[in-house]
């Protein structure tokens, strides 16, 4: 009886010892907001920094519509909530060449064809509305830089192993080569635009 009384007396202590201690979660990192997409091998994503306006997300798919692929730009605000989605069609041989954000507009540049590197398409996307420009540089260019200044697109790259910078005004629709770069011993290291003014 004495052993039974001792066991009954120790039982609450044994049970409390078996109980797991509550975990202190005050130091754990809280998961920030996020957005999720179904991903498979037939979808590629590219993120464009929209500065204080949020993010632009280029979604490249292989979904065909009229023998073209449907891509889209998804606009996310700073809380990673979708504001709008703008679909656009690219040719089957197109590939992403460049992208840019400038004054509330997203720009996506793709090759117009597989073999003609002088022909490009630029999609200007603002508030879900898409405007398309066909650009030809007249001569084939290996594009390395793409910037936007107002209504002017700035393209930097190489032609016949020589550096070149081309400006293209979307209203005038003709390219202009900036003088002084197309020489054997030059190299474009970077193109930096001061668009704060």
Secondary structure as UniProt FT lines:
FT   HELIX           2..18
FT   TURN            26..27
FT   TURN            41..42
FT   STRAND          43..49
FT   HELIX           51..53
FT   STRAND          55..65
FT   TURN            66..67
FT   STRAND          68..76
FT   TURN            78..79
FT   STRAND          82..90
FT   TURN            92..93
FT   STRAND          96..102
FT   TURN            103..104
FT   STRAND          105..111
FT   TURN            117..118
FT   STRAND          119..126
FT   TURN            127..128
FT   STRAND          129..136
FT   STRAND          142..149
FT   TURN            150..151
FT   STRAND          152..159
FT   TURN            160..161
FT   STRAND          162..169
FT   TURN            170..173
FT   STRAND          174..177
FT   TURN            179..180
FT   TURN            184..185
//
